[in-house]
Amino acid sequence: MLKNGNLLFLSLILLGFTMITGCSATRELTDNDSELSLKMKGANVYKNSNELVATSTLVKKSTISKSSLESISSSLIGYTPSSNKSEMISDEVMFKVIEYLNTPYLWGGTSKRGIDCSAFVQTVMYQSIGVMLPRTSYEQSNVGTDVQRSELKFGDLLFFDTMNKGRTTHVGIYLSDGYFVHSGSKTGVAVASLDSDFYTRVFLKAKRVISE
């Protein structure tokens, strides 16, 4: 089970990796790129390749495999597989997050070659536990049950207005103890602090999409 203390520790581990490794992929994808479509039911993708904008400020990352991260996190926090259903759900979500860690940001992207914030959340939730979500962050913000910031739990969705548009323009997944994971335009998939000045200022609301 990934309890609160363990989640915090693992979050810090992931945060450390994202600080020492950047993200690669700075070219635009074209209609010939076969990985543009999410291989999952109900997923919508951008059809106009001109809308796909790759982040050009990212640097080449070191190779970190999913198995390596799982091995490190397991040995450090004493993680053991759980037989409890709710705990297994948390485990599956975390493993999928680890799998996508350091994926570069790509507006309209839906694969490990490049992914935007809402596609990252959509993919993690569907591929790990089968929760189907709409494609955009704005649409996702209208799904689920409202959650107060003081009552956040692992797996809750966090919504932000990072573009000062007066509505949801960004989404992430809450981990624990003030940390969340998202696909940031300058960082790619990385762990960030909800308590930072920026995310505190642009935070709008939270939604719970995982059944109790």
Secondary structure, DSSP 4 states (H G I P E B T S, - for coil): ---HHHHHHHHHHHHHHHHH------SPP-TT-GGGS-SSTT------GGG-EE-SS--PPPP--HHHHHHHHHHHHT-----SHHHHHHHHHHHHHHHHTTPPBEET-EETTEE-HHHHHHHHHHHHH-----SSHHHHTTSSEEE-GGG--TT-EEEE-TTSSSS--EEEEEEETTEEEEEETTTEEEEEETTSHHHHHHEEEEEE-S--
